[in-house]
Amino acid sequence: MAVYMVERELPGITLEQLGGAQRAAIETSHRFSDEGKPVRYIRSTYVPGEAKCMCLFEAPSAQRVKEVNEAAQIPFSRIVEALDLTPNA
C-alpha cells in the first residue's frame, strides 16, 4: 500500500480539538479496516504557527483516505501521495 499525506488548515483549533480529530482518524481507520477496506493512520505533525496539520495514512488509494477523513468529519485541503522516510532504527 502507498502512503498519503493529508494537508489540513485548522485555524483556531485547540489542542483538545486536535486530539479529538486524531482519535477520530485512528478510530475511523480501524473501522474501515475491520470492514475489509484497509487503511492505516500513521501519524500527524501540527505546525501551530501556521495552523496547519499534515497527517500520514497508508492505504491502497487516495480515494480510500478521502473516504476515511470524510467519515471522521475532519476537514482537509488536499491528499497527495508521499514517502514516509522515518528510519526504522
N, C-alpha and C positions, 0 to 999 in steps of 0.2 A: 504494500500500500504506500501511497505517496503522503508527503507531509504538506499541509496547507496552513498558511498564516491568515488569520482573520484580523483585520485592522478595525479599530473602534475609536470613535470620537466620543468622549464621555465627560463633557464639561459639567462641573458642579457635582460630580459623583462623590459620595462619601466612601470611606474605607469599608464601612459596614455594607453599603450597597455593592461595592466592588467584590467583597467576599461572597455576597449572595449571588451575584452573577457568576462567579467562578463555581460555586456549588451547583448552580443550575446547569452550567455547561457540563460538569462532571456527571451529574445525575442523568441528564438527558442523553449523554453519550452512552452511559451504561444501559439505559432503557432501550435505545436504538439497537445496541449490540445484542442485548437479550432477545430482541425481536428478530434477530437474524440480519440486521443491517449494520455491519461492523463499522465502528468509528471509535477513535480513542482521543480523549483530551490529553495533551502532553503537558503544557504549562502556559502561563501568561507572564508578560512583562508590562508593567504600567509605568508611564512617564508622567508624573504628577505635574511638572511644569508646563506640559503641553496638553494635559488631559487626554492622552492617547494610550491605548492598550493594544498590544499585539498578542494574540493567542495562537498557539500551535495545536493542530489536530492531525491525527493520522487517519486517513480514510481512502476508499477506492476512487473518490471523485470529489471535486469542489461542490458539486450539487448535494452530496450527502452532508458535507459540512454546513452548507447553507440551510438544509432542512433541519439539522440539529439546532443551529443558532436561532432559527425562526421558531421552532417548537419551544425552545428555552426562553423565548421572548427577550433576547439580548440584541441590542442594536449593533449594526456593523456597517462599515462603509465599503469594504471590498474583501474578497477572498482570493488569494493568489497561491500558486504552488511555491513551496520554499524548500530549502535544505536545512535540516537541523544538524548543526556542526558541533554539538555538545560532545566532548570527549568521554569515553567510557571509563577512563581511569579514575 
